[in-house]
Amino acid sequence: RMFATYPQTKTYFPHFDLAHGSAQVKAHGKKVAGALVEAANHIDDIAGALSKLSDLHAQKLRVDPVNFKLLGQCFLVVVAIHHPSVLTPEVHASLDKFLCAVGTVLTAKYR
Amino acid sequence: MTLTQAEKAAVVTIWAKVATQADAIGAESLERLFTTYPQTKTYFPHFDLSQGSAQLRGHGSKVMNAIGEAVKNIGDIRGALAKLSELHAYILRVDPVNFKLLSHCILCSVAARYPSDFTPEVHAAWDKFLSSVSSVLTEKYR
């Protein structure tokens, strides 16, 4: 969804096959989801749990911070589609706040 | 995002100079903000926003005083600006994007007045510092 809606995000994946159903996109999505699960399992210390990922994004990946919001939004949309009754306004707000916190941690060491 | 010792030093050093013209810089920064980003005027329907207006100068002073407080307590900006943080969260509710815009205008005003002091390193330190201030002012929104 992110690559379709915000094509500029493809700039970070010149080495990927971004076609629908691509194995690389599936695998990468799994990585991202895994990191979110880690963060959720250590929800009181997201910075600690994602410390290595934070370093990786700061020193190597250098994804522009604005893109974390975009991916977060796409993630929320997918959750809404798959679990419509779960995503009440309160849950939506909490999940959004959580995704923002994750984005903040991943960009905290940029400078 | 934490400020390094060098960055804190850069902020404090420039502030010593900025403080001497704080009111003028504050008013000018707001003027830049309202001119370049007219949508920001939405938060000041009750103000006379013409150049040199007393309200602009008064508000500019308030903003610069708060920044001065943050500089003085640069090791604990959150503590120093706790009340302002609540004010913005519960009453003012300025959209967070506008803090970036005002910070940018402040940087422009400072750079214009102290061109030789505003080296790339000082610029980076000040941008990071103003980002920290902005974060503190928006962190109680939700």
gemmi code that builds the backbone of each chain (N, CA, C; Angstrom):
import gemmi

chains = {
    "A": [
        ("ARG", (0.837, -1.188, 0.000), (0.000, 0.000, 0.000), (0.877, 1.246, 0.000)),
        ("MET", (1.943, 1.195, 0.784), (2.809, 2.369, 0.879), (3.450, 2.671, -0.469)),
        ("PHE", (3.954, 1.626, -1.149), (4.617, 1.861, -2.429), (3.630, 2.326, -3.493)),
        ("ALA", (2.361, 1.880, -3.383), (1.368, 2.277, -4.376), (0.874, 3.693, -4.138)),
        ("THR", (0.643, 4.011, -2.843), (0.062, 5.307, -2.514), (1.108, 6.402, -2.456)),
        ("TYR", (2.308, 6.043, -2.008), (3.375, 7.033, -1.859), (4.591, 6.542, -2.627)),
        ("PRO", (4.553, 6.658, -3.962), (5.597, 6.052, -4.796), (7.009, 6.522, -4.457)),
        ("GLN", (7.101, 7.711, -3.833), (8.445, 8.194, -3.506), (9.144, 7.267, -2.518)),
        ("THR", (8.374, 6.458, -1.784), (8.987, 5.569, -0.810), (9.760, 4.441, -1.481)),
        ("LYS", (9.489, 4.227, -2.759), (10.203, 3.152, -3.460), (11.685, 3.461, -3.590)),
        ("THR", (12.026, 4.734, -3.391), (13.418, 5.141, -3.550), (14.373, 4.369, -2.657)),
        ("TYR", (13.861, 3.845, -1.542), (14.728, 3.128, -0.609), (14.904, 1.666, -0.981)),
        ("PHE", (14.222, 1.221, -2.048), (14.251, -0.200, -2.399), (14.576, -0.435, -3.869)),
        ("PRO", (15.640, 0.193, -4.360), (15.970, 0.033, -5.775), (16.368, -1.411, -6.087)),
        ("HIS", (16.743, -2.128, -5.037), (17.246, -3.495, -5.201), (16.150, -4.540, -5.027)),
        ("PHE", (14.909, -4.092, -4.857), (13.799, -4.999, -4.611), (12.934, -5.167, -5.844)),
        ("ASP", (12.308, -6.319, -5.947), (11.207, -6.507, -6.876), (9.957, -6.064, -6.118)),
        ("LEU", (9.355, -4.946, -6.543), (8.223, -4.395, -5.803), (6.874, -4.758, -6.408)),
        ("ALA", (6.879, -5.728, -7.314), (5.607, -6.134, -7.917), (4.711, -6.768, -6.869)),
        ("HIS", (3.403, -6.722, -7.114), (2.426, -7.275, -6.188), (2.739, -8.748, -5.903)),
        ("GLY", (2.798, -9.084, -4.616), (3.044, -10.474, -4.249), (4.510, -10.879, -4.275)),
        ("SER", (5.384, -9.910, -4.501), (6.821, -10.254, -4.566), (7.310, -10.868, -3.261)),
        ("ALA", (8.185, -11.820, -3.406), (8.715, -12.515, -2.228), (9.507, -11.559, -1.348)),
        ("GLN", (10.219, -10.616, -1.992), (11.025, -9.691, -1.197), (10.137, -8.770, -0.355)),
        ("VAL", (9.022, -8.321, -0.947), (8.114, -7.456, -0.194), (7.516, -8.237, 0.971)),
        ("LYS", (7.156, -9.506, 0.709), (6.594, -10.334, 1.784), (7.603, -10.470, 2.914)),
        ("ALA", (8.831, -10.799, 2.538), (9.864, -11.019, 3.550), (10.141, -9.749, 4.335)),
        ("HIS", (10.179, -8.638, 3.630), (10.468, -7.389, 4.319), (9.328, -6.980, 5.233)),
        ("GLY", (8.098, -7.219, 4.753), (6.929, -6.944, 5.591), (6.995, -7.750, 6.879)),
        ("LYS", (7.486, -8.981, 6.740), (7.593, -9.842, 7.919), (8.597, -9.255, 8.905)),
        ("LYS", (9.714, -8.758, 8.385), (10.739, -8.146, 9.240), (10.145, -6.987, 10.013)),
        ("VAL", (9.430, -6.111, 9.264), (8.846, -4.930, 9.892), (7.859, -5.337, 10.976)),
        ("ALA", (6.991, -6.293, 10.640), (5.990, -6.752, 11.612), (6.674, -7.341, 12.836)),
        ("GLY", (7.747, -8.098, 12.590), (8.486, -8.692, 13.703), (9.013, -7.630, 14.655)),
        ("ALA", (9.530, -6.552, 14.087), (10.046, -5.468, 14.921), (8.923, -4.822, 15.727)),
        ("LEU", (7.746, -4.686, 15.114), (6.612, -4.095, 15.834), (6.190, -4.992, 16.988)),
        ("VAL", (6.242, -6.311, 16.745), (5.899, -7.244, 17.823), (6.903, -7.115, 18.965)),
        ("GLU", (8.188, -7.029, 18.642), (9.226, -6.808, 19.660), (8.911, -5.560, 20.478)),
        ("ALA", (8.601, -4.496, 19.767), (8.302, -3.239, 20.459), (7.098, -3.402, 21.372)),
        ("ALA", (6.069, -4.097, 20.865), (4.866, -4.288, 21.672), (5.162, -5.158, 22.891)),
        ("ASN", (6.071, -6.136, 22.717), (6.407, -6.990, 23.857), (7.256, -6.262, 24.896)),
        ("HIS", (7.840, -5.149, 24.515), (8.634, -4.372, 25.458), (8.105, -2.957, 25.466)),
        ("ILE", (6.810, -2.856, 25.599), (6.137, -1.588, 25.321), (6.533, -0.483, 26.287)),
        ("ASP", (7.117, -0.874, 27.435), (7.563, 0.165, 28.366), (8.995, 0.597, 28.097)),
        ("ASP", (9.654, -0.099, 27.185), (11.024, 0.302, 26.867), (11.281, 0.036, 25.389)),
        ("ILE", (10.540, 0.760, 24.569), (10.655, 0.557, 23.121), (12.060, 0.932, 22.662)),
        ("ALA", (12.603, 1.998, 23.271), (13.945, 2.440, 22.876), (14.961, 1.336, 23.116)),
        ("GLY", (14.833, 0.665, 24.241), (15.750, -0.430, 24.541), (15.581, -1.587, 23.577)),
        ("ALA", (14.311, -1.964, 23.358), (14.027, -3.117, 22.504), (14.487, -2.895, 21.067)),
        ("LEU", (14.383, -1.666, 20.582), (14.702, -1.403, 19.176), (16.026, -0.668, 19.008)),
        ("SER", (16.860, -0.743, 20.034), (18.103, 0.019, 20.016), (18.955, -0.296, 18.773)),
        ("LYS", (19.097, -1.588, 18.445), (19.930, -1.928, 17.279), (19.306, -1.417, 15.985)),
        ("LEU", (17.997, -1.561, 15.877), (17.310, -1.059, 14.676), (17.457, 0.453, 14.575)),
        ("SER", (17.444, 1.105, 15.731), (17.609, 2.550, 15.760), (18.983, 2.919, 15.199)),
        ("ASP", (20.016, 2.186, 15.631), (21.367, 2.432, 15.110), (21.396, 2.207, 13.606)),
        ("LEU", (20.788, 1.095, 13.173), (20.788, 0.750, 11.745), (20.178, 1.873, 10.919)),
        ("HIS", (19.041, 2.398, 11.359), (18.385, 3.450, 10.593), (19.191, 4.736, 10.624)),
        ("ALA", (19.864, 4.998, 11.733), (20.621, 6.243, 11.854), (21.887, 6.214, 11.006)),
        ("GLN", (22.572, 5.066, 11.067), (23.896, 5.040, 10.445), (23.892, 4.529, 9.012)),
        ("LYS", (22.963, 3.629, 8.701), (23.004, 3.048, 7.360), (21.794, 3.431, 6.510)),
        ("LEU", (20.601, 3.114, 7.004), (19.426, 3.228, 6.148), (19.048, 4.682, 5.876)),
        ("ARG", (19.055, 5.476, 6.967), (18.772, 6.917, 6.838), (17.489, 7.207, 6.073)),
        ("VAL", (16.462, 6.460, 6.412), (15.141, 6.712, 5.838), (14.636, 8.047, 6.354)),
        ("ASP", (14.192, 8.913, 5.456), (13.680, 10.209, 5.912), (12.539, 10.002, 6.917)),
        ("PRO", (12.596, 10.696, 8.040), (11.614, 10.487, 9.101), (10.158, 10.568, 8.644)),
        ("VAL", (9.888, 11.362, 7.632), (8.492, 11.514, 7.230), (7.893, 10.168, 6.779)),
        ("ASN", (8.746, 9.281, 6.289), (8.237, 8.017, 5.753), (7.724, 7.070, 6.824)),
        ("PHE", (8.198, 7.242, 8.066), (7.694, 6.384, 9.130), (6.212, 6.643, 9.367)),
        ("LYS", (5.819, 7.923, 9.245), (4.399, 8.231, 9.399), (3.596, 7.548, 8.287)),
        ("LEU", (4.144, 7.588, 7.066), (3.412, 7.015, 5.930), (3.216, 5.512, 6.115)),
        ("LEU", (4.292, 4.823, 6.505), (4.173, 3.376, 6.691), (3.232, 3.066, 7.837)),
        ("GLY", (3.342, 3.871, 8.911), (2.447, 3.679, 10.050), (0.994, 3.778, 9.632)),
        ("GLN", (0.690, 4.776, 8.806), (-0.692, 4.947, 8.360), (-1.156, 3.759, 7.532)),
        ("CYS", (-0.294, 3.301, 6.624), (-0.662, 2.147, 5.792), (-0.918, 0.932, 6.678)),
        ("PHE", (-0.098, 0.779, 7.713), (-0.253, -0.342, 8.629), (-1.609, -0.280, 9.316)),
        ("LEU", (-1.969, 0.919, 9.771), (-3.265, 1.096, 10.438), (-4.412, 0.737, 9.504)),
        ("VAL", (-4.287, 1.159, 8.241), (-5.341, 0.855, 7.270), (-5.498, -0.659, 7.130)),
        ("VAL", (-4.385, -1.363, 7.056), (-4.441, -2.822, 6.900), (-5.068, -3.467, 8.131)),
        ("VAL", (-4.683, -2.980, 9.310), (-5.287, -3.514, 10.546), (-6.789, -3.275, 10.523)),
        ("ALA", (-7.189, -2.079, 10.083), (-8.610, -1.750, 10.042), (-9.358, -2.698, 9.116)),
        ("ILE", (-8.739, -3.038, 8.011), (-9.392, -3.914, 7.046), (-9.523, -5.327, 7.597)),
        ("HIS", (-8.475, -5.811, 8.244), (-8.482, -7.199, 8.708), (-9.210, -7.383, 10.019)),
        ("HIS", (-9.246, -6.339, 10.845), (-9.888, -6.474, 12.158), (-10.787, -5.281, 12.430)),
        ("PRO", (-11.825, -5.099, 11.605), (-12.631, -3.876, 11.718), (-13.257, -3.664, 13.087)),
        ("SER", (-13.708, -4.722, 13.713), (-14.386, -4.512, 14.998), (-13.408, -4.209, 16.121)),
        ("VAL", (-12.158, -4.598, 15.948), (-11.166, -4.345, 16.994), (-10.771, -2.879, 17.017)),
        ("LEU", (-10.734, -2.270, 15.822), (-10.163, -0.925, 15.737), (-11.192, 0.153, 16.076)),
        ("THR", (-11.598, 0.167, 17.352), (-12.448, 1.267, 17.829), (-11.628, 2.552, 17.828)),
        ("PRO", (-12.284, 3.701, 17.967), (-11.509, 4.956, 18.021), (-10.418, 4.938, 19.093)),
        ("GLU", (-10.730, 4.362, 20.247), (-9.728, 4.366, 21.320), (-8.524, 3.496, 20.941)),
        ("VAL", (-8.825, 2.314, 20.376), (-7.739, 1.406, 19.982), (-6.935, 2.040, 18.852)),
        ("HIS", (-7.656, 2.664, 17.930), (-6.998, 3.347, 16.816), (-6.014, 4.383, 17.349)),
        ("ALA", (-6.481, 5.206, 18.287), (-5.622, 6.251, 18.838), (-4.408, 5.636, 19.519)),
        ("SER", (-4.630, 4.575, 20.284), (-3.505, 3.948, 20.988), (-2.497, 3.372, 20.009)),
        ("LEU", (-3.005, 2.690, 18.995), (-2.108, 2.076, 18.020), (-1.333, 3.138, 17.255)),
        ("ASP", (-2.024, 4.237, 16.938), (-1.351, 5.320, 16.232), (-0.247, 5.926, 17.094)),
        ("LYS", (-0.562, 6.111, 18.372), (0.423, 6.670, 19.292), (1.617, 5.729, 19.415)),
        ("PHE", (1.323, 4.411, 19.477), (2.382, 3.415, 19.573), (3.274, 3.460, 18.331)),
        ("LEU", (2.656, 3.509, 17.143), (3.443, 3.531, 15.908), (4.283, 4.806, 15.830)),
        ("CYS", (3.731, 5.927, 16.317), (4.519, 7.170, 16.360), (5.720, 7.001, 17.268)),
        ("ALA", (5.507, 6.364, 18.411), (6.605, 6.161, 19.355), (7.699, 5.308, 18.704)),
        ("VAL", (7.295, 4.262, 17.994), (8.279, 3.419, 17.307), (9.056, 4.246, 16.291)),
        ("GLY", (8.334, 5.053, 15.508), (8.993, 5.906, 14.514), (9.981, 6.848, 15.169)),
        ("THR", (9.584, 7.410, 16.300), (10.474, 8.319, 17.027), (11.741, 7.608, 17.459)),
        ("VAL", (11.599, 6.401, 18.010), (12.777, 5.640, 18.449), (13.702, 5.366, 17.266)),
        ("LEU", (13.115, 5.001, 16.125), (13.960, 4.631, 14.983), (14.688, 5.822, 14.380)),
        ("THR", (14.184, 7.033, 14.653), (14.871, 8.211, 14.109), (15.615, 8.991, 15.179)),
        ("ALA", (15.616, 8.495, 16.412), (16.169, 9.267, 17.529), (17.674, 9.481, 17.403)),
        ("LYS", (18.379, 8.565, 16.746), (19.836, 8.699, 16.718), (20.344, 9.329, 15.425)),
        ("TYR", (19.446, 9.864, 14.612), (19.870, 10.431, 13.329), (20.885, 11.548, 13.520)),
        ("ARG", (20.686, 12.331, 14.570), (21.668, 13.363, 14.866), (21.722, 13.603, 16.361)),
    ],
    "B": [
        ("MET", (16.256, 12.162, 20.953), (17.210, 13.156, 20.424), (17.772, 13.970, 21.574)),
        ("THR", (19.020, 13.729, 21.888), (19.643, 14.499, 22.977), (20.742, 15.380, 22.410)),
        ("LEU", (20.939, 16.506, 23.100), (21.968, 17.437, 22.654), (23.314, 17.032, 23.241)),
        ("THR", (24.342, 17.032, 22.397), (25.688, 16.748, 22.897), (26.198, 17.966, 23.663)),
        ("GLN", (27.283, 17.763, 24.395), (27.865, 18.882, 25.140), (28.236, 20.020, 24.188)),
        ("ALA", (28.809, 19.652, 23.044), (29.215, 20.677, 22.071), (28.003, 21.451, 21.577)),
        ("GLU", (26.911, 20.718, 21.324), (25.701, 21.381, 20.828), (25.125, 22.313, 21.879)),
        ("LYS", (25.114, 21.839, 23.137), (24.610, 22.701, 24.210), (25.449, 23.967, 24.295)),
        ("ALA", (26.758, 23.803, 24.201), (27.654, 24.951, 24.287), (27.371, 25.937, 23.161)),
        ("ALA", (27.150, 25.398, 21.956), (26.881, 26.272, 20.805), (25.602, 27.069, 21.029)),
        ("VAL", (24.583, 26.395, 21.545), (23.298, 27.071, 21.787), (23.474, 28.189, 22.806)),
        ("VAL", (24.159, 27.860, 23.904), (24.328, 28.832, 24.983), (25.141, 30.030, 24.512)),
        ("THR", (26.190, 29.767, 23.737), (27.052, 30.858, 23.263), (26.284, 31.839, 22.388)),
        ("ILE", (25.548, 31.299, 21.420), (24.793, 32.180, 20.535), (23.707, 32.889, 21.312)),
        ("TRP", (23.102, 32.203, 22.286), (22.020, 32.822, 23.032), (22.488, 34.090, 23.722)),
        ("ALA", (23.721, 34.083, 24.180), (24.245, 35.268, 24.866), (24.124, 36.486, 23.953)),
        ("LYS", (24.362, 36.270, 22.651), (24.236, 37.388, 21.713), (22.771, 37.653, 21.370)),
        ("VAL", (22.035, 36.588, 21.114), (20.632, 36.721, 20.716), (19.835, 37.440, 21.791)),
        ("ALA", (20.164, 37.141, 23.054), (19.395, 37.699, 24.170), (19.388, 39.225, 24.137)),
        ("THR", (20.463, 39.820, 23.624), (20.528, 41.284, 23.601), (19.504, 41.876, 22.630)),
        ("GLN", (19.060, 41.062, 21.680), (18.066, 41.551, 20.717), (16.831, 40.657, 20.716)),
        ("ALA", (16.595, 40.007, 21.843), (15.559, 38.965, 21.888), (14.202, 39.472, 21.418)),
        ("ASP", (13.785, 40.617, 21.931), (12.444, 41.111, 21.591), (12.304, 41.357, 20.100)),
        ("ALA", (13.323, 42.003, 19.528), (13.264, 42.311, 18.094), (13.253, 41.019, 17.270)),
        ("ILE", (14.099, 40.069, 17.672), (14.162, 38.796, 16.941), (12.840, 38.053, 17.053)),
        ("GLY", (12.246, 38.102, 18.239), (10.961, 37.429, 18.444), (9.890, 37.996, 17.545)),
        ("ALA", (9.789, 39.329, 17.539), (8.773, 39.987, 16.712), (9.024, 39.699, 15.241)),
        ("GLU", (10.295, 39.765, 14.833), (10.624, 39.533, 13.427), (10.309, 38.101, 13.016)),
        ("SER", (10.612, 37.152, 13.906), (10.336, 35.740, 13.597), (8.847, 35.528, 13.382)),
        ("LEU", (8.038, 36.124, 14.243), (6.589, 35.973, 14.090), (6.120, 36.626, 12.794)),
        ("GLU", (6.700, 37.793, 12.502), (6.331, 38.477, 11.262), (6.658, 37.593, 10.063)),
        ("ARG", (7.836, 36.972, 10.095), (8.222, 36.066, 9.008), (7.221, 34.924, 8.917)),
        ("LEU", (6.855, 34.392, 10.090), (5.927, 33.257, 10.132), (4.600, 33.615, 9.487)),
        ("PHE", (4.026, 34.736, 9.876), (2.695, 35.096, 9.384), (2.715, 35.469, 7.918)),
        ("THR", (3.847, 36.017, 7.465), (3.951, 36.413, 6.058), (4.174, 35.211, 5.157)),
        ("THR", (5.105, 34.341, 5.571), (5.474, 33.217, 4.711), (4.473, 32.083, 4.797)),
        ("TYR", (3.892, 31.895, 5.966), (2.942, 30.802, 6.193), (1.645, 31.381, 6.737)),
        ("PRO", (0.852, 32.018, 5.858), (-0.328, 32.761, 6.329), (-1.310, 31.909, 7.125)),
        ("GLN", (-1.266, 30.599, 6.905), (-2.216, 29.754, 7.632), (-1.979, 29.824, 9.144)),
        ("THR", (-0.761, 30.236, 9.556), (-0.476, 30.296, 10.990), (-1.229, 31.427, 11.669)),
        ("LYS", (-1.756, 32.353, 10.864), (-2.494, 33.462, 11.460), (-3.789, 32.980, 12.111)),
        ("THR", (-4.185, 31.782, 11.763), (-5.421, 31.234, 12.297), (-5.450, 31.185, 13.806)),
        ("TYR", (-4.277, 31.130, 14.431), (-4.235, 31.036, 15.891), (-4.289, 32.403, 16.558)),
        ("PHE", (-4.319, 33.458, 15.759), (-4.268, 34.805, 16.327), (-5.356, 35.712, 15.780)),
        ("PRO", (-6.604, 35.242, 15.797), (-7.678, 36.079, 15.258), (-7.866, 37.350, 16.088)),
        ("HIS", (-7.375, 37.311, 17.311), (-7.581, 38.402, 18.259), (-6.420, 39.394, 18.259)),
        ("PHE", (-5.463, 39.196, 17.338), (-4.264, 40.039, 17.315), (-4.307, 41.032, 16.170)),
        ("ASP", (-3.645, 42.163, 16.385), (-3.296, 43.056, 15.295), (-1.944, 42.553, 14.782)),
        ("LEU", (-1.935, 41.995, 13.564), (-0.712, 41.368, 13.071), (0.085, 42.251, 12.121)),
        ("SER", (-0.240, 43.550, 12.084), (0.502, 44.437, 11.190), (1.914, 44.629, 11.722)),
        ("GLN", (2.814, 44.992, 10.787), (4.213, 45.119, 11.171), (4.380, 46.122, 12.311)),
        ("GLY", (5.155, 45.733, 13.319), (5.411, 46.655, 14.412), (4.311, 46.733, 15.445)),
        ("SER", (3.278, 45.909, 15.280), (2.175, 45.981, 16.243), (2.658, 45.614, 17.638)),
        ("ALA", (2.054, 46.283, 18.625), (2.449, 46.055, 20.014), (2.205, 44.605, 20.406)),
        ("GLN", (1.107, 44.029, 19.889), (0.805, 42.649, 20.258), (1.840, 41.684, 19.700)),
        ("LEU", (2.294, 41.974, 18.451), (3.325, 41.127, 17.850), (4.598, 41.180, 18.693)),
        ("ARG", (4.965, 42.421, 19.079), (6.194, 42.560, 19.859), (6.039, 41.861, 21.207)),
        ("GLY", (4.873, 42.054, 21.824), (4.644, 41.423, 23.125), (4.725, 39.910, 23.033)),
        ("HIS", (4.103, 39.367, 21.998), (4.097, 37.911, 21.883), (5.469, 37.375, 21.529)),
        ("GLY", (6.171, 38.141, 20.653), (7.538, 37.750, 20.310), (8.410, 37.656, 21.558)),
        ("SER", (8.214, 38.625, 22.459), (8.985, 38.602, 23.710), (8.686, 37.363, 24.529)),
        ("LYS", (7.389, 37.047, 24.605), (6.997, 35.855, 25.372), (7.701, 34.616, 24.838)),
        ("VAL", (7.658, 34.486, 23.488), (8.257, 33.298, 22.864), (9.754, 33.248, 23.170)),
        ("MET", (10.427, 34.390, 23.012), (11.877, 34.395, 23.234), (12.220, 34.176, 24.706)),
        ("ASN", (11.380, 34.680, 25.601), (11.618, 34.423, 27.029), (11.572, 32.936, 27.326)),
        ("ALA", (10.583, 32.280, 26.716), (10.467, 30.840, 26.936), (11.698, 30.117, 26.398)),
        ("ILE", (12.156, 30.547, 25.229), (13.352, 29.916, 24.663), (14.547, 30.172, 25.579)),
        ("GLY", (14.620, 31.396, 26.117), (15.692, 31.719, 27.059), (15.661, 30.805, 28.271)),
        ("GLU", (14.447, 30.537, 28.780), (14.305, 29.621, 29.910), (14.836, 28.238, 29.537)),
        ("ALA", (14.494, 27.815, 28.315), (14.956, 26.497, 27.863), (16.475, 26.471, 27.763)),
        ("VAL", (17.072, 27.578, 27.290), (18.536, 27.635, 27.194), (19.156, 27.540, 28.578)),
        ("LYS", (18.572, 28.308, 29.521), (19.117, 28.313, 30.887), (19.039, 26.939, 31.531)),
        ("ASN", (18.006, 26.183, 31.152), (17.820, 24.852, 31.738), (17.992, 23.798, 30.680)),
        ("ILE", (19.034, 23.965, 29.874), (19.189, 23.137, 28.673), (19.352, 21.655, 29.004)),
        ("GLY", (19.653, 21.372, 30.266), (19.751, 19.973, 30.657), (18.415, 19.379, 31.022)),
        ("ASP", (17.403, 20.229, 31.176), (16.080, 19.728, 31.561), (15.016, 20.632, 30.963)),
        ("ILE", (14.955, 20.616, 29.632), (13.999, 21.489, 28.940), (12.575, 21.120, 29.320)),
        ("ARG", (12.353, 19.798, 29.476), (11.007, 19.331, 29.804), (10.537, 19.929, 31.122)),
        ("GLY", (11.425, 19.928, 32.108), (11.057, 20.501, 33.409), (10.812, 21.987, 33.309)),
        ("ALA", (11.716, 22.664, 32.584), (11.627, 24.114, 32.508), (10.337, 24.573, 31.811)),
        ("LEU", (9.896, 23.813, 30.827), (8.737, 24.247, 30.036), (7.476, 23.440, 30.336)),
        ("ALA", (7.447, 22.799, 31.517), (6.312, 21.918, 31.839), (4.977, 22.656, 31.744)),
        ("LYS", (4.916, 23.856, 32.318), (3.641, 24.589, 32.298), (3.247, 24.980, 30.884)),
        ("LEU", (4.232, 25.430, 30.100), (3.948, 25.797, 28.707), (3.475, 24.580, 27.927)),
        ("SER", (4.063, 23.438, 28.266), (3.685, 22.199, 27.592), (2.211, 21.906, 27.846)),
        ("GLU", (1.783, 22.079, 29.094), (0.375, 21.836, 29.405), (-0.518, 22.862, 28.732)),
        ("LEU", (-0.066, 24.113, 28.712), (-0.850, 25.160, 28.071), (-1.113, 24.817, 26.621)),
        ("HIS", (-0.074, 24.352, 25.926), (-0.235, 24.026, 24.516), (-1.086, 22.788, 24.326)),
        ("ALA", (-0.981, 21.848, 25.257), (-1.722, 20.601, 25.112), (-3.215, 20.779, 25.379)),
        ("TYR", (-3.521, 21.508, 26.449), (-4.924, 21.541, 26.882), (-5.682, 22.751, 26.398)),
        ("ILE", (-4.968, 23.849, 26.106), (-5.691, 25.064, 25.738), (-5.362, 25.544, 24.326)),
        ("LEU", (-4.091, 25.732, 24.030), (-3.740, 26.344, 22.747), (-3.899, 25.383, 21.573)),
        ("ARG", (-3.405, 24.160, 21.774), (-3.542, 23.100, 20.753), (-3.078, 23.546, 19.375)),
        ("VAL", (-1.939, 24.195, 19.327), (-1.339, 24.569, 18.049), (-0.900, 23.291, 17.331)),
        ("ASP", (-1.285, 23.131, 16.069), (-0.879, 21.930, 15.333), (0.640, 21.808, 15.345)),
        ("PRO", (1.124, 20.609, 15.676), (2.572, 20.421, 15.814), (3.392, 20.888, 14.612)),
        ("VAL", (2.815, 20.839, 13.421), (3.608, 21.215, 12.249), (4.066, 22.675, 12.329)),
        ("ASN", (3.288, 23.489, 13.047), (3.620, 24.914, 13.087), (4.862, 25.234, 13.903)),
        ("PHE", (5.220, 24.317, 14.824), (6.427, 24.558, 15.592), (7.656, 24.510, 14.699)),
        ("LYS", (7.607, 23.598, 13.706), (8.730, 23.543, 12.758), (8.834, 24.866, 12.000)),
        ("LEU", (7.654, 25.395, 11.611), (7.649, 26.615, 10.811), (8.211, 27.785, 11.621)),
        ("LEU", (7.755, 27.930, 12.870), (8.256, 29.041, 13.690), (9.742, 28.852, 13.983)),
        ("SER", (10.148, 27.615, 14.271), (11.573, 27.360, 14.523), (12.401, 27.810, 13.326)),
        ("HIS", (11.909, 27.467, 12.144), (12.622, 27.850, 10.924), (12.741, 29.365, 10.824)),
        ("CYS", (11.657, 30.077, 11.130), (11.686, 31.534, 11.058), (12.651, 32.123, 12.081)),
        ("ILE", (12.696, 31.521, 13.258), (13.638, 32.001, 14.274), (15.060, 31.818, 13.781)),
        ("LEU", (15.326, 30.656, 13.191), (16.668, 30.404, 12.669), (17.041, 31.439, 11.613)),
        ("CYS", (16.084, 31.775, 10.743), (16.360, 32.768, 9.707), (16.699, 34.114, 10.321)),
        ("SER", (15.932, 34.521, 11.328), (16.172, 35.818, 11.962), (17.525, 35.853, 12.647)),
        ("VAL", (17.858, 34.763, 13.334), (19.160, 34.710, 14.022), (20.291, 34.723, 13.000)),
        ("ALA", (20.134, 33.932, 11.935), (21.178, 33.862, 10.905), (21.394, 35.218, 10.263)),
        ("ALA", (20.301, 35.945, 10.031), (20.408, 37.243, 9.372), (21.165, 38.237, 10.234)),
        ("ARG", (20.992, 38.133, 11.553), (21.633, 39.097, 12.434), (23.051, 38.717, 12.835)),
        ("TYR", (23.360, 37.428, 12.802), (24.695, 36.970, 13.234), (25.297, 36.052, 12.178)),
        ("PRO", (25.464, 36.569, 10.965), (25.877, 35.698, 9.853), (27.188, 34.964, 10.087)),
        ("SER", (28.165, 35.642, 10.669), (29.452, 34.950, 10.814), (29.437, 33.936, 11.953)),
        ("ASP", (28.528, 34.131, 12.916), (28.455, 33.155, 14.012), (27.673, 31.916, 13.619)),
        ("PHE", (26.794, 32.075, 12.630), (25.856, 30.995, 12.311), (26.489, 29.977, 11.369)),
        ("THR", (27.535, 29.330, 11.857), (28.220, 28.308, 11.072), (27.309, 27.087, 10.918)),
        ("PRO", (27.642, 26.178, 10.005), (26.832, 24.957, 9.865), (26.663, 24.197, 11.179)),
        ("GLU", (27.730, 24.153, 11.989), (27.614, 23.412, 13.254), (26.646, 24.114, 14.206)),
        ("VAL", (26.752, 25.427, 14.266), (25.857, 26.186, 15.146), (24.421, 26.059, 14.648)),
        ("HIS", (24.248, 26.133, 13.345), (22.929, 25.970, 12.739), (22.330, 24.628, 13.147)),
        ("ALA", (23.126, 23.565, 13.010), (22.625, 22.226, 13.352), (22.253, 22.157, 14.827)),
        ("ALA", (23.099, 22.720, 15.686), (22.825, 22.672, 17.124), (21.536, 23.425, 17.457)),
        ("TRP", (21.360, 24.590, 16.848), (20.165, 25.376, 17.124), (18.917, 24.700, 16.591)),
        ("ASP", (19.030, 24.088, 15.417), (17.867, 23.392, 14.862), (17.458, 22.234, 15.763)),
        ("LYS", (18.474, 21.518, 16.267), (18.193, 20.386, 17.146), (17.571, 20.881, 18.452)),
        ("PHE", (18.103, 21.974, 18.974), (17.585, 22.542, 20.220), (16.132, 22.977, 20.057)),
        ("LEU", (15.836, 23.705, 18.971), (14.459, 24.158, 18.763), (13.529, 22.967, 18.518)),
        ("SER", (14.043, 21.921, 17.882), (13.241, 20.698, 17.723), (12.909, 20.100, 19.077)),
        ("SER", (13.884, 20.107, 19.976), (13.643, 19.587, 21.331), (12.580, 20.401, 22.034)),
        ("VAL", (12.689, 21.723, 21.933), (11.692, 22.589, 22.552), (10.314, 22.272, 21.984)),
        ("SER", (10.248, 22.153, 20.659), (8.965, 21.851, 20.017), (8.405, 20.516, 20.493)),
        ("SER", (9.271, 19.518, 20.613), (8.817, 18.202, 21.093), (8.212, 18.319, 22.471)),
        ("VAL", (8.907, 19.059, 23.341), (8.402, 19.211, 24.711), (7.035, 19.887, 24.681)),
        ("LEU", (6.875, 20.905, 23.853), (5.613, 21.646, 23.844), (4.463, 20.846, 23.250)),
        ("THR", (4.749, 19.805, 22.504), (3.665, 19.019, 21.919), (3.513, 17.642, 22.544)),
        ("GLU", (4.330, 17.330, 23.560), (4.327, 15.940, 23.992), (3.150, 15.562, 24.879)),
        ("LYS", (2.422, 16.556, 25.400), (1.286, 16.183, 26.242), (-0.033, 16.233, 25.464)),
        ("TYR", (0.057, 16.429, 24.133), (-1.165, 16.524, 23.336), (-2.022, 15.282, 23.467)),
        ("ARG", (-1.366, 14.149, 23.532), (-2.112, 12.912, 23.749), (-1.238, 11.926, 24.476)),
    ],
}
model = gemmi.Model(1)
for chain_id, residues in chains.items():
    chain = gemmi.Chain(chain_id)
    for i, (resn, *xyz) in enumerate(residues, 1):
        res = gemmi.Residue()
        res.name, res.seqid = resn, gemmi.SeqId(i, " ")
        for name, pos in zip(("N", "CA", "C"), xyz):
            atom = gemmi.Atom()
            atom.name, atom.element = name, gemmi.Element(name[0])
            atom.pos, atom.b_iso = gemmi.Position(*pos), 0.0
            res.add_atom(atom)
        chain.add_residue(res)
    model.add_chain(chain)
structure = gemmi.Structure()
structure.add_model(model)
structure.setup_entities()
